[in-house]
Amino acid sequence: MEMKSILIKDTTKEEREQIVKSSLECGGGCENCSSCWLGGGNPWDIYQDYIDGKKEIREINMEYMEKYRQDRQIH
């Protein structure tokens, strides 16, 4: 199976919403979630700029890690 590009230029807003939704499916559900294991905020808010076509997922993930890893050695 060939993987489709997730870049903004290759996706529609609806596709980006589905990409984020399927990526966040950890099995536990988002209700009462501490926003994933780093506690960095609502996952939908974090990825809204990707959904809106403003920033690529890679950029958001890099910013998130810089902001929330708090000098922990996380790779």
PDB file of N, H, CA, C and O in Angstrom:
ATOM      1  N   MET A   1       0.843  -1.188   0.000  1.00  0.00           N
ATOM      2  CA  MET A   1       0.000   0.000   0.000  1.00  0.00           C
ATOM      3  C   MET A   1       0.886   1.248   0.000  1.00  0.00           C
ATOM      4  O   MET A   1       1.775   1.387   0.840  1.00  0.00           O
ATOM      5  N   GLU A   2       0.640   2.134  -0.929  1.00  0.00           N
ATOM      6  H   GLU A   2      -0.082   2.021  -1.611  1.00  0.00           H
ATOM      7  CA  GLU A   2       1.401   3.367  -1.033  1.00  0.00           C
ATOM      8  C   GLU A   2       0.827   4.412  -0.088  1.00  0.00           C
ATOM      9  O   GLU A   2      -0.385   4.626  -0.043  1.00  0.00           O
ATOM     10  N   MET A   3       1.717   5.064   0.670  1.00  0.00           N
ATOM     11  H   MET A   3       2.701   4.890   0.633  1.00  0.00           H
ATOM     12  CA  MET A   3       1.267   6.086   1.614  1.00  0.00           C
ATOM     13  C   MET A   3       1.129   7.418   0.890  1.00  0.00           C
ATOM     14  O   MET A   3       2.032   7.841   0.168  1.00  0.00           O
ATOM     15  N   LYS A   4       0.007   8.066   1.087  1.00  0.00           N
ATOM     16  H   LYS A   4      -0.727   7.723   1.673  1.00  0.00           H
ATOM     17  CA  LYS A   4      -0.252   9.364   0.479  1.00  0.00           C
ATOM     18  C   LYS A   4       0.462  10.448   1.285  1.00  0.00           C
ATOM     19  O   LYS A   4       0.604  10.331   2.502  1.00  0.00           O
ATOM     20  N   SER A   5       0.892  11.463   0.625  1.00  0.00           N
ATOM     21  H   SER A   5       0.776  11.558  -0.364  1.00  0.00           H
ATOM     22  CA  SER A   5       1.541  12.594   1.275  1.00  0.00           C
ATOM     23  C   SER A   5       0.577  13.272   2.248  1.00  0.00           C
ATOM     24  O   SER A   5      -0.617  13.390   1.971  1.00  0.00           O
ATOM     25  N   ILE A   6       1.100  13.712   3.382  1.00  0.00           N
ATOM     26  H   ILE A   6       2.070  13.617   3.608  1.00  0.00           H
ATOM     27  CA  ILE A   6       0.292  14.462   4.352  1.00  0.00           C
ATOM     28  C   ILE A   6       0.633  15.952   4.323  1.00  0.00           C
ATOM     29  O   ILE A   6       0.165  16.715   5.168  1.00  0.00           O
ATOM     30  N   LEU A   7       1.442  16.359   3.358  1.00  0.00           N
ATOM     31  H   LEU A   7       1.822  15.738   2.672  1.00  0.00           H
ATOM     32  CA  LEU A   7       1.794  17.776   3.239  1.00  0.00           C
ATOM     33  C   LEU A   7       0.554  18.600   2.915  1.00  0.00           C
ATOM     34  O   LEU A   7      -0.368  18.125   2.252  1.00  0.00           O
ATOM     35  N   ILE A   8       0.546  19.818   3.383  1.00  0.00           N
ATOM     36  H   ILE A   8       1.295  20.204   3.922  1.00  0.00           H
ATOM     37  CA  ILE A   8      -0.586  20.721   3.155  1.00  0.00           C
ATOM     38  C   ILE A   8      -0.895  20.846   1.665  1.00  0.00           C
ATOM     39  O   ILE A   8      -2.061  20.818   1.271  1.00  0.00           O
ATOM     40  N   LYS A   9       0.126  20.981   0.846  1.00  0.00           N
ATOM     41  H   LYS A   9       1.074  21.003   1.166  1.00  0.00           H
ATOM     42  CA  LYS A   9      -0.086  21.172  -0.599  1.00  0.00           C
ATOM     43  C   LYS A   9      -0.743  19.966  -1.265  1.00  0.00           C
ATOM     44  O   LYS A   9      -1.301  20.082  -2.356  1.00  0.00           O
ATOM     45  N   ASP A  10      -0.677  18.807  -0.608  1.00  0.00           N
ATOM     46  H   ASP A  10      -0.223  18.712   0.279  1.00  0.00           H
ATOM     47  CA  ASP A  10      -1.215  17.579  -1.187  1.00  0.00           C
ATOM     48  C   ASP A  10      -2.522  17.122  -0.558  1.00  0.00           C
ATOM     49  O   ASP A  10      -3.020  16.047  -0.890  1.00  0.00           O
ATOM     50  N   THR A  11      -3.087  17.920   0.346  1.00  0.00           N
ATOM     51  H   THR A  11      -2.682  18.794   0.615  1.00  0.00           H
ATOM     52  CA  THR A  11      -4.284  17.500   1.079  1.00  0.00           C
ATOM     53  C   THR A  11      -5.331  18.611   1.126  1.00  0.00           C
ATOM     54  O   THR A  11      -5.024  19.793   0.975  1.00  0.00           O
ATOM     55  N   THR A  12      -6.556  18.198   1.338  1.00  0.00           N
ATOM     56  H   THR A  12      -6.806  17.237   1.462  1.00  0.00           H
ATOM     57  CA  THR A  12      -7.630  19.159   1.577  1.00  0.00           C
ATOM     58  C   THR A  12      -7.778  19.343   3.089  1.00  0.00           C
ATOM     59  O   THR A  12      -7.226  18.572   3.873  1.00  0.00           O
ATOM     60  N   LYS A  13      -8.512  20.352   3.480  1.00  0.00           N
ATOM     61  H   LYS A  13      -8.961  20.979   2.843  1.00  0.00           H
ATOM     62  CA  LYS A  13      -8.756  20.575   4.902  1.00  0.00           C
ATOM     63  C   LYS A  13      -9.429  19.355   5.523  1.00  0.00           C
ATOM     64  O   LYS A  13      -9.073  18.950   6.630  1.00  0.00           O
ATOM     65  N   GLU A  14     -10.383  18.772   4.833  1.00  0.00           N
ATOM     66  H   GLU A  14     -10.672  19.101   3.934  1.00  0.00           H
ATOM     67  CA  GLU A  14     -11.085  17.589   5.339  1.00  0.00           C
ATOM     68  C   GLU A  14     -10.122  16.417   5.513  1.00  0.00           C
ATOM     69  O   GLU A  14     -10.210  15.677   6.493  1.00  0.00           O
ATOM     70  N   GLU A  15      -9.215  16.251   4.573  1.00  0.00           N
ATOM     71  H   GLU A  15      -9.144  16.851   3.777  1.00  0.00           H
ATOM     72  CA  GLU A  15      -8.226  15.176   4.693  1.00  0.00           C
ATOM     73  C   GLU A  15      -7.297  15.425   5.883  1.00  0.00           C
ATOM     74  O   GLU A  15      -6.941  14.491   6.601  1.00  0.00           O
ATOM     75  N   ARG A  16      -6.906  16.683   6.089  1.00  0.00           N
ATOM     76  H   ARG A  16      -7.196  17.442   5.505  1.00  0.00           H
ATOM     77  CA  ARG A  16      -6.035  17.003   7.224  1.00  0.00           C
ATOM     78  C   ARG A  16      -6.743  16.755   8.546  1.00  0.00           C
ATOM     79  O   ARG A  16      -6.123  16.281   9.497  1.00  0.00           O
ATOM     80  N   GLU A  17      -8.031  17.067   8.620  1.00  0.00           N
ATOM     81  H   GLU A  17      -8.535  17.452   7.847  1.00  0.00           H
ATOM     82  CA  GLU A  17      -8.801  16.761   9.832  1.00  0.00           C
ATOM     83  C   GLU A  17      -8.792  15.262  10.098  1.00  0.00           C
ATOM     84  O   GLU A  17      -8.631  14.836  11.242  1.00  0.00           O
ATOM     85  N   GLN A  18      -8.964  14.462   9.057  1.00  0.00           N
ATOM     86  H   GLN A  18      -9.096  14.808   8.128  1.00  0.00           H
ATOM     87  CA  GLN A  18      -8.968  13.003   9.214  1.00  0.00           C
ATOM     88  C   GLN A  18      -7.583  12.489   9.600  1.00  0.00           C
ATOM     89  O   GLN A  18      -7.470  11.567  10.407  1.00  0.00           O
ATOM     90  N   ILE A  19      -6.544  13.067   9.042  1.00  0.00           N
ATOM     91  H   ILE A  19      -6.636  13.817   8.386  1.00  0.00           H
ATOM     92  CA  ILE A  19      -5.174  12.678   9.390  1.00  0.00           C
ATOM     93  C   ILE A  19      -4.932  12.924  10.876  1.00  0.00           C
ATOM     94  O   ILE A  19      -4.402  12.057  11.570  1.00  0.00           O
ATOM     95  N   VAL A  20      -5.317  14.094  11.364  1.00  0.00           N
ATOM     96  H   VAL A  20      -5.748  14.798  10.800  1.00  0.00           H
ATOM     97  CA  VAL A  20      -5.135  14.404  12.788  1.00  0.00           C
ATOM     98  C   VAL A  20      -5.971  13.459  13.636  1.00  0.00           C
ATOM     99  O   VAL A  20      -5.484  12.908  14.623  1.00  0.00           O
ATOM    100  N   LYS A  21      -7.216  13.275  13.257  1.00  0.00           N
ATOM    101  H   LYS A  21      -7.612  13.723  12.455  1.00  0.00           H
ATOM    102  CA  LYS A  21      -8.103  12.402  14.027  1.00  0.00           C
ATOM    103  C   LYS A  21      -7.539  10.986  14.123  1.00  0.00           C
ATOM    104  O   LYS A  21      -7.479  10.414  15.212  1.00  0.00           O
ATOM    105  N   SER A  22      -7.133  10.427  13.004  1.00  0.00           N
ATOM    106  H   SER A  22      -7.183  10.891  12.120  1.00  0.00           H
ATOM    107  CA  SER A  22      -6.627   9.052  13.029  1.00  0.00           C
ATOM    108  C   SER A  22      -5.284   8.961  13.758  1.00  0.00           C
ATOM    109  O   SER A  22      -4.973   7.924  14.342  1.00  0.00           O
ATOM    110  N   SER A  23      -4.497  10.016  13.732  1.00  0.00           N
ATOM    111  H   SER A  23      -4.749  10.859  13.258  1.00  0.00           H
ATOM    112  CA  SER A  23      -3.217  10.021  14.441  1.00  0.00           C
ATOM    113  C   SER A  23      -3.384  10.090  15.955  1.00  0.00           C
ATOM    114  O   SER A  23      -2.522   9.628  16.703  1.00  0.00           O
ATOM    115  N   LEU A  24      -4.492  10.665  16.401  1.00  0.00           N
ATOM    116  H   LEU A  24      -5.192  11.040  15.794  1.00  0.00           H
ATOM    117  CA  LEU A  24      -4.720  10.825  17.843  1.00  0.00           C
ATOM    118  C   LEU A  24      -5.423   9.640  18.473  1.00  0.00           C
ATOM    119  O   LEU A  24      -5.637   9.622  19.685  1.00  0.00           O
ATOM    120  N   GLU A  25      -5.782   8.666  17.683  1.00  0.00           N
ATOM    121  H   GLU A  25      -5.609   8.681  16.699  1.00  0.00           H
ATOM    122  CA  GLU A  25      -6.491   7.511  18.213  1.00  0.00           C
ATOM    123  C   GLU A  25      -5.530   6.611  18.969  1.00  0.00           C
ATOM    124  O   GLU A  25      -4.920   5.710  18.394  1.00  0.00           O
ATOM    125  N   CYS A  26      -5.403   6.865  20.268  1.00  0.00           N
ATOM    126  H   CYS A  26      -5.898   7.597  20.735  1.00  0.00           H
ATOM    127  CA  CYS A  26      -4.491   6.076  21.098  1.00  0.00           C
ATOM    128  C   CYS A  26      -5.217   4.938  21.788  1.00  0.00           C
ATOM    129  O   CYS A  26      -4.593   4.101  22.441  1.00  0.00           O
ATOM    130  N   GLY A  27      -6.532   4.904  21.646  1.00  0.00           N
ATOM    131  H   GLY A  27      -7.039   5.584  21.116  1.00  0.00           H
ATOM    132  CA  GLY A  27      -7.303   3.849  22.282  1.00  0.00           C
ATOM    133  C   GLY A  27      -7.956   4.281  23.579  1.00  0.00           C
ATOM    134  O   GLY A  27      -8.885   3.630  24.056  1.00  0.00           O
ATOM    135  N   GLY A  28      -7.479   5.371  24.150  1.00  0.00           N
ATOM    136  H   GLY A  28      -6.724   5.899  23.762  1.00  0.00           H
ATOM    137  CA  GLY A  28      -8.014   5.818  25.425  1.00  0.00           C
ATOM    138  C   GLY A  28      -9.081   6.883  25.298  1.00  0.00           C
ATOM    139  O   GLY A  28      -9.787   7.159  26.268  1.00  0.00           O
ATOM    140  N   GLY A  29      -9.218   7.481  24.145  1.00  0.00           N
ATOM    141  H   GLY A  29      -8.645   7.257  23.357  1.00  0.00           H
ATOM    142  CA  GLY A  29     -10.174   8.560  23.967  1.00  0.00           C
ATOM    143  C   GLY A  29      -9.621   9.862  24.515  1.00  0.00           C
ATOM    144  O   GLY A  29      -8.721   9.855  25.354  1.00  0.00           O
ATOM    145  N   CYS A  30     -10.147  10.961  24.051  1.00  0.00           N
ATOM    146  H   CYS A  30     -10.878  10.967  23.368  1.00  0.00           H
ATOM    147  CA  CYS A  30      -9.625  12.273  24.452  1.00  0.00           C
ATOM    148  C   CYS A  30     -10.350  12.873  25.655  1.00  0.00           C
ATOM    149  O   CYS A  30      -9.860  13.830  26.255  1.00  0.00           O
ATOM    150  N   GLU A  31     -11.499  12.327  26.010  1.00  0.00           N
ATOM    151  H   GLU A  31     -11.897  11.550  25.523  1.00  0.00           H
ATOM    152  CA  GLU A  31     -12.237  12.874  27.136  1.00  0.00           C
ATOM    153  C   GLU A  31     -11.423  12.692  28.415  1.00  0.00           C
ATOM    154  O   GLU A  31     -10.927  11.600  28.692  1.00  0.00           O
ATOM    155  N   ASN A  32     -11.292  13.746  29.179  1.00  0.00           N
ATOM    156  H   ASN A  32     -11.695  14.633  28.955  1.00  0.00           H
ATOM    157  CA  ASN A  32     -10.513  13.763  30.427  1.00  0.00           C
ATOM    158  C   ASN A  32      -9.041  13.421  30.213  1.00  0.00           C
ATOM    159  O   ASN A  32      -8.366  12.966  31.136  1.00  0.00           O
ATOM    160  N   CYS A  33      -8.559  13.634  29.034  1.00  0.00           N
ATOM    161  H   CYS A  33      -9.107  14.004  28.284  1.00  0.00           H
ATOM    162  CA  CYS A  33      -7.161  13.356  28.715  1.00  0.00           C
ATOM    163  C   CYS A  33      -6.289  14.508  29.202  1.00  0.00           C
ATOM    164  O   CYS A  33      -6.706  15.666  29.185  1.00  0.00           O
ATOM    165  N   SER A  34      -5.093  14.183  29.630  1.00  0.00           N
ATOM    166  H   SER A  34      -4.754  13.242  29.644  1.00  0.00           H
ATOM    167  CA  SER A  34      -4.156  15.233  30.020  1.00  0.00           C
ATOM    168  C   SER A  34      -3.360  15.701  28.813  1.00  0.00           C
ATOM    169  O   SER A  34      -2.241  16.196  28.946  1.00  0.00           O
ATOM    170  N   SER A  35      -3.944  15.539  27.645  1.00  0.00           N
ATOM    171  H   SER A  35      -4.853  15.137  27.537  1.00  0.00           H
ATOM    172  CA  SER A  35      -3.366  15.983  26.370  1.00  0.00           C
ATOM    173  C   SER A  35      -2.081  15.238  26.062  1.00  0.00           C
ATOM    174  O   SER A  35      -1.015  15.828  25.890  1.00  0.00           O
ATOM    175  N   CYS A  36      -2.214  13.968  26.001  1.00  0.00           N
ATOM    176  H   CYS A  36      -3.080  13.489  26.141  1.00  0.00           H
ATOM    177  CA  CYS A  36      -1.120  13.069  25.684  1.00  0.00           C
ATOM    178  C   CYS A  36      -0.106  13.059  26.820  1.00  0.00           C
ATOM    179  O   CYS A  36      -0.287  13.746  27.825  1.00  0.00           O
ATOM    180  N   TRP A  37       0.917  12.312  26.667  1.00  0.00           N
ATOM    181  H   TRP A  37       1.063  11.753  25.850  1.00  0.00           H
ATOM    182  CA  TRP A  37       1.804  12.055  27.797  1.00  0.00           C
ATOM    183  C   TRP A  37       2.632  13.248  28.259  1.00  0.00           C
ATOM    184  O   TRP A  37       3.174  13.211  29.364  1.00  0.00           O
ATOM    185  N   LEU A  38       2.749  14.286  27.470  1.00  0.00           N
ATOM    186  H   LEU A  38       2.309  14.316  26.572  1.00  0.00           H
ATOM    187  CA  LEU A  38       3.511  15.460  27.909  1.00  0.00           C
ATOM    188  C   LEU A  38       2.642  16.543  28.531  1.00  0.00           C
ATOM    189  O   LEU A  38       3.166  17.503  29.097  1.00  0.00           O
ATOM    190  N   GLY A  39       1.338  16.408  28.438  1.00  0.00           N
ATOM    191  H   GLY A  39       0.912  15.629  27.979  1.00  0.00           H
ATOM    192  CA  GLY A  39       0.449  17.392  29.036  1.00  0.00           C
ATOM    193  C   GLY A  39       0.577  18.781  28.437  1.00  0.00           C
ATOM    194  O   GLY A  39       0.560  19.773  29.166  1.00  0.00           O
ATOM    195  N   GLY A  40       0.704  18.866  27.132  1.00  0.00           N
ATOM    196  H   GLY A  40       0.718  18.060  26.539  1.00  0.00           H
ATOM    197  CA  GLY A  40       0.984  20.136  26.489  1.00  0.00           C
ATOM    198  C   GLY A  40      -0.196  20.907  25.961  1.00  0.00           C
ATOM    199  O   GLY A  40      -0.001  21.922  25.292  1.00  0.00           O
ATOM    200  N   GLY A  41      -1.404  20.482  26.226  1.00  0.00           N
ATOM    201  H   GLY A  41      -1.563  19.658  26.770  1.00  0.00           H
ATOM    202  CA  GLY A  41      -2.564  21.203  25.735  1.00  0.00           C
ATOM    203  C   GLY A  41      -3.478  20.313  24.923  1.00  0.00           C
ATOM    204  O   GLY A  41      -3.169  19.149  24.668  1.00  0.00           O
ATOM    205  N   ASN A  42      -4.601  20.866  24.520  1.00  0.00           N
ATOM    206  H   ASN A  42      -4.852  21.812  24.727  1.00  0.00           H
ATOM    207  CA  ASN A  42      -5.592  20.123  23.750  1.00  0.00           C
ATOM    208  C   ASN A  42      -5.004  19.727  22.403  1.00  0.00           C
ATOM    209  O   ASN A  42      -4.557  20.597  21.655  1.00  0.00           O
ATOM    210  N   PRO A  43      -4.991  18.427  22.069  1.00  0.00           N
ATOM    211  CA  PRO A  43      -4.409  18.001  20.798  1.00  0.00           C
ATOM    212  C   PRO A  43      -5.052  18.667  19.584  1.00  0.00           C
ATOM    213  O   PRO A  43      -4.358  18.955  18.609  1.00  0.00           O
ATOM    214  N   TRP A  44      -6.357  18.916  19.621  1.00  0.00           N
ATOM    215  H   TRP A  44      -6.921  18.681  20.413  1.00  0.00           H
ATOM    216  CA  TRP A  44      -7.016  19.566  18.484  1.00  0.00           C
ATOM    217  C   TRP A  44      -6.527  20.991  18.328  1.00  0.00           C
ATOM    218  O   TRP A  44      -6.358  21.463  17.204  1.00  0.00           O
ATOM    219  N   ASP A  45      -6.292  21.696  19.444  1.00  0.00           N
ATOM    220  H   ASP A  45      -6.429  21.313  20.358  1.00  0.00           H
ATOM    221  CA  ASP A  45      -5.751  23.050  19.367  1.00  0.00           C
ATOM    222  C   ASP A  45      -4.321  23.035  18.834  1.00  0.00           C
ATOM    223  O   ASP A  45      -3.941  23.893  18.038  1.00  0.00           O
ATOM    224  N   ILE A  46      -3.533  22.062  19.273  1.00  0.00           N
ATOM    225  H   ILE A  46      -3.842  21.364  19.920  1.00  0.00           H
ATOM    226  CA  ILE A  46      -2.142  21.966  18.846  1.00  0.00           C
ATOM    227  C   ILE A  46      -2.044  21.829  17.330  1.00  0.00           C
ATOM    228  O   ILE A  46      -1.188  22.457  16.708  1.00  0.00           O
ATOM    229  N   TYR A  47      -2.910  21.014  16.731  1.00  0.00           N
ATOM    230  H   TYR A  47      -3.606  20.504  17.237  1.00  0.00           H
ATOM    231  CA  TYR A  47      -2.829  20.740  15.295  1.00  0.00           C
ATOM    232  C   TYR A  47      -3.774  21.576  14.443  1.00  0.00           C
ATOM    233  O   TYR A  47      -3.921  21.302  13.252  1.00  0.00           O
ATOM    234  N   GLN A  48      -4.414  22.579  15.014  1.00  0.00           N
ATOM    235  H   GLN A  48      -4.295  22.801  15.982  1.00  0.00           H
ATOM    236  CA  GLN A  48      -5.342  23.407  14.248  1.00  0.00           C
ATOM    237  C   GLN A  48      -4.646  24.146  13.110  1.00  0.00           C
ATOM    238  O   GLN A  48      -5.224  24.298  12.034  1.00  0.00           O
ATOM    239  N   ASP A  49      -3.414  24.609  13.327  1.00  0.00           N
ATOM    240  H   ASP A  49      -2.944  24.486  14.201  1.00  0.00           H
ATOM    241  CA  ASP A  49      -2.698  25.297  12.251  1.00  0.00           C
ATOM    242  C   ASP A  49      -2.432  24.370  11.069  1.00  0.00           C
ATOM    243  O   ASP A  49      -2.408  24.827   9.927  1.00  0.00           O
ATOM    244  N   TYR A  50      -2.232  23.082  11.321  1.00  0.00           N
ATOM    245  H   TYR A  50      -2.251  22.710  12.249  1.00  0.00           H
ATOM    246  CA  TYR A  50      -2.083  22.120  10.223  1.00  0.00           C
ATOM    247  C   TYR A  50      -3.414  21.953   9.504  1.00  0.00           C
ATOM    248  O   TYR A  50      -3.476  22.014   8.276  1.00  0.00           O
ATOM    249  N   ILE A  51      -4.460  21.745  10.261  1.00  0.00           N
ATOM    250  H   ILE A  51      -4.410  21.695  11.258  1.00  0.00           H
ATOM    251  CA  ILE A  51      -5.788  21.575   9.662  1.00  0.00           C
ATOM    252  C   ILE A  51      -6.143  22.782   8.797  1.00  0.00           C
ATOM    253  O   ILE A  51      -6.708  22.629   7.714  1.00  0.00           O
ATOM    254  N   ASP A  52      -5.811  23.982   9.278  1.00  0.00           N
ATOM    255  H   ASP A  52      -5.352  24.106  10.158  1.00  0.00           H
ATOM    256  CA  ASP A  52      -6.115  25.217   8.553  1.00  0.00           C
ATOM    257  C   ASP A  52      -5.130  25.511   7.417  1.00  0.00           C
ATOM    258  O   ASP A  52      -5.302  26.486   6.685  1.00  0.00           O
ATOM    259  N   GLY A  53      -4.104  24.674   7.269  1.00  0.00           N
ATOM    260  H   GLY A  53      -3.965  23.882   7.864  1.00  0.00           H
ATOM    261  CA  GLY A  53      -3.146  24.858   6.181  1.00  0.00           C
ATOM    262  C   GLY A  53      -2.091  25.910   6.446  1.00  0.00           C
ATOM    263  O   GLY A  53      -1.516  26.451   5.502  1.00  0.00           O
ATOM    264  N   LYS A  54      -1.822  26.215   7.705  1.00  0.00           N
ATOM    265  H   LYS A  54      -2.290  25.775   8.472  1.00  0.00           H
ATOM    266  CA  LYS A  54      -0.844  27.256   8.047  1.00  0.00           C
ATOM    267  C   LYS A  54       0.544  26.703   8.356  1.00  0.00           C
ATOM    268  O   LYS A  54       1.546  27.349   8.048  1.00  0.00           O
ATOM    269  N   LYS A  55       0.618  25.505   8.965  1.00  0.00           N
ATOM    270  H   LYS A  55      -0.195  24.981   9.215  1.00  0.00           H
ATOM    271  CA  LYS A  55       1.897  24.897   9.341  1.00  0.00           C
ATOM    272  C   LYS A  55       1.833  23.406   9.081  1.00  0.00           C
ATOM    273  O   LYS A  55       0.790  22.774   9.252  1.00  0.00           O
ATOM    274  N   GLU A  56       2.961  22.851   8.665  1.00  0.00           N
ATOM    275  H   GLU A  56       3.808  23.364   8.526  1.00  0.00           H
ATOM    276  CA  GLU A  56       3.044  21.412   8.469  1.00  0.00           C
ATOM    277  C   GLU A  56       3.115  20.703   9.822  1.00  0.00           C
ATOM    278  O   GLU A  56       3.535  21.287  10.821  1.00  0.00           O
ATOM    279  N   ILE A  57       2.703  19.446   9.838  1.00  0.00           N
ATOM    280  H   ILE A  57       2.362  18.972   9.026  1.00  0.00           H
ATOM    281  CA  ILE A  57       2.751  18.656  11.073  1.00  0.00           C
ATOM    282  C   ILE A  57       4.167  18.640  11.645  1.00  0.00           C
ATOM    283  O   ILE A  57       4.350  18.762  12.856  1.00  0.00           O
ATOM    284  N   ARG A  58       5.142  18.494  10.799  1.00  0.00           N
ATOM    285  H   ARG A  58       4.993  18.395   9.815  1.00  0.00           H
ATOM    286  CA  ARG A  58       6.537  18.443  11.254  1.00  0.00           C
ATOM    287  C   ARG A  58       6.901  19.700  12.041  1.00  0.00           C
ATOM    288  O   ARG A  58       7.540  19.609  13.089  1.00  0.00           O
ATOM    289  N   GLU A  59       6.502  20.866  11.548  1.00  0.00           N
ATOM    290  H   GLU A  59       5.983  20.940  10.696  1.00  0.00           H
ATOM    291  CA  GLU A  59       6.794  22.124  12.234  1.00  0.00           C
ATOM    292  C   GLU A  59       6.124  22.163  13.609  1.00  0.00           C
ATOM    293  O   GLU A  59       6.742  22.550  14.600  1.00  0.00           O
ATOM    294  N   ILE A  60       4.876  21.764  13.654  1.00  0.00           N
ATOM    295  H   ILE A  60       4.374  21.449  12.849  1.00  0.00           H
ATOM    296  CA  ILE A  60       4.122  21.778  14.912  1.00  0.00           C
ATOM    297  C   ILE A  60       4.753  20.822  15.907  1.00  0.00           C
ATOM    298  O   ILE A  60       4.924  21.169  17.076  1.00  0.00           O
ATOM    299  N   ASN A  61       5.104  19.618  15.460  1.00  0.00           N
ATOM    300  H   ASN A  61       4.966  19.336  14.510  1.00  0.00           H
ATOM    301  CA  ASN A  61       5.720  18.650  16.360  1.00  0.00           C
ATOM    302  C   ASN A  61       7.050  19.147  16.904  1.00  0.00           C
ATOM    303  O   ASN A  61       7.345  18.958  18.084  1.00  0.00           O
ATOM    304  N   MET A  62       7.852  19.777  16.061  1.00  0.00           N
ATOM    305  H   MET A  62       7.612  19.931  15.102  1.00  0.00           H
ATOM    306  CA  MET A  62       9.136  20.316  16.513  1.00  0.00           C
ATOM    307  C   MET A  62       8.923  21.412  17.548  1.00  0.00           C
ATOM    308  O   MET A  62       9.604  21.427  18.574  1.00  0.00           O
ATOM    309  N   GLU A  63       7.992  22.331  17.301  1.00  0.00           N
ATOM    310  H   GLU A  63       7.439  22.319  16.468  1.00  0.00           H
ATOM    311  CA  GLU A  63       7.704  23.403  18.259  1.00  0.00           C
ATOM    312  C   GLU A  63       7.192  22.837  19.580  1.00  0.00           C
ATOM    313  O   GLU A  63       7.582  23.290  20.656  1.00  0.00           O
ATOM    314  N   TYR A  64       6.323  21.853  19.485  1.00  0.00           N
ATOM    315  H   TYR A  64       6.005  21.485  18.611  1.00  0.00           H
ATOM    316  CA  TYR A  64       5.747  21.213  20.666  1.00  0.00           C
ATOM    317  C   TYR A  64       6.842  20.585  21.522  1.00  0.00           C
ATOM    318  O   TYR A  64       6.891  20.788  22.735  1.00  0.00           O
ATOM    319  N   MET A  65       7.714  19.825  20.876  1.00  0.00           N
ATOM    320  H   MET A  65       7.675  19.661  19.891  1.00  0.00           H
ATOM    321  CA  MET A  65       8.781  19.163  21.621  1.00  0.00           C
ATOM    322  C   MET A  65       9.719  20.172  22.275  1.00  0.00           C
ATOM    323  O   MET A  65      10.137  19.972  23.415  1.00  0.00           O
ATOM    324  N   GLU A  66      10.050  21.234  21.581  1.00  0.00           N
ATOM    325  H   GLU A  66       9.710  21.396  20.655  1.00  0.00           H
ATOM    326  CA  GLU A  66      10.927  22.254  22.162  1.00  0.00           C
ATOM    327  C   GLU A  66      10.276  22.924  23.371  1.00  0.00           C
ATOM    328  O   GLU A  66      10.945  23.222  24.361  1.00  0.00           O
ATOM    329  N   LYS A  67       9.003  23.148  23.282  1.00  0.00           N
ATOM    330  H   LYS A  67       8.460  22.906  22.478  1.00  0.00           H
ATOM    331  CA  LYS A  67       8.296  23.855  24.352  1.00  0.00           C
ATOM    332  C   LYS A  67       8.040  22.977  25.576  1.00  0.00           C
ATOM    333  O   LYS A  67       8.130  23.458  26.705  1.00  0.00           O
ATOM    334  N   TYR A  68       7.723  21.697  25.368  1.00  0.00           N
ATOM    335  H   TYR A  68       7.649  21.306  24.450  1.00  0.00           H
ATOM    336  CA  TYR A  68       7.241  20.875  26.471  1.00  0.00           C
ATOM    337  C   TYR A  68       8.182  19.802  26.980  1.00  0.00           C
ATOM    338  O   TYR A  68       7.884  19.157  27.985  1.00  0.00           O
ATOM    339  N   ARG A  69       9.288  19.595  26.330  1.00  0.00           N
ATOM    340  H   ARG A  69       9.531  20.119  25.514  1.00  0.00           H
ATOM    341  CA  ARG A  69      10.147  18.523  26.844  1.00  0.00           C
ATOM    342  C   ARG A  69      10.943  18.944  28.068  1.00  0.00           C
ATOM    343  O   ARG A  69      11.452  18.091  28.795  1.00  0.00           O
ATOM    344  N   GLN A  70      11.057  20.224  28.302  1.00  0.00           N
ATOM    345  H   GLN A  70      10.643  20.917  27.711  1.00  0.00           H
ATOM    346  CA  GLN A  70      11.653  20.771  29.533  1.00  0.00           C
ATOM    347  C   GLN A  70      12.992  20.128  29.879  1.00  0.00           C
ATOM    348  O   GLN A  70      13.194  19.627  30.985  1.00  0.00           O
ATOM    349  N   ASP A  71      13.900  20.155  28.906  1.00  0.00           N
ATOM    350  H   ASP A  71      13.735  20.562  28.008  1.00  0.00           H
ATOM    351  CA  ASP A  71      15.266  19.650  29.057  1.00  0.00           C
ATOM    352  C   ASP A  71      15.355  18.142  29.294  1.00  0.00           C
ATOM    353  O   ASP A  71      16.432  17.632  29.602  1.00  0.00           O
ATOM    354  N   ARG A  72      14.243  17.425  29.154  1.00  0.00           N
ATOM    355  H   ARG A  72      13.368  17.839  28.903  1.00  0.00           H
ATOM    356  CA  ARG A  72      14.306  15.967  29.231  1.00  0.00           C
ATOM    357  C   ARG A  72      14.891  15.454  27.921  1.00  0.00           C
ATOM    358  O   ARG A  72      14.676  16.058  26.870  1.00  0.00           O
ATOM    359  N   GLN A  73      15.608  14.375  27.971  1.00  0.00           N
ATOM    360  H   GLN A  73      15.782  13.885  28.825  1.00  0.00           H
ATOM    361  CA  GLN A  73      16.199  13.782  26.770  1.00  0.00           C
ATOM    362  C   GLN A  73      15.163  12.898  26.092  1.00  0.00           C
ATOM    363  O   GLN A  73      15.140  11.685  26.302  1.00  0.00           O
ATOM    364  N   ILE A  74      14.303  13.510  25.276  1.00  0.00           N
ATOM    365  H   ILE A  74      14.322  14.495  25.105  1.00  0.00           H
ATOM    366  CA  ILE A  74      13.238  12.815  24.573  1.00  0.00           C
ATOM    367  C   ILE A  74      13.582  12.823  23.086  1.00  0.00           C
ATOM    368  O   ILE A  74      13.854  13.878  22.514  1.00  0.00           O
ATOM    369  N   HIS A  75      13.568  11.685  22.484  1.00  0.00           N
ATOM    370  H   HIS A  75      13.346  10.828  22.949  1.00  0.00           H
ATOM    371  CA  HIS A  75      13.920  11.604  21.048  1.00  0.00           C
ATOM    372  C   HIS A  75      12.761  11.062  20.268  1.00  0.00           C
ATOM    373  O   HIS A  75      12.851  10.916  19.049  1.00  0.00           O
TER     374      HIS A  75
END
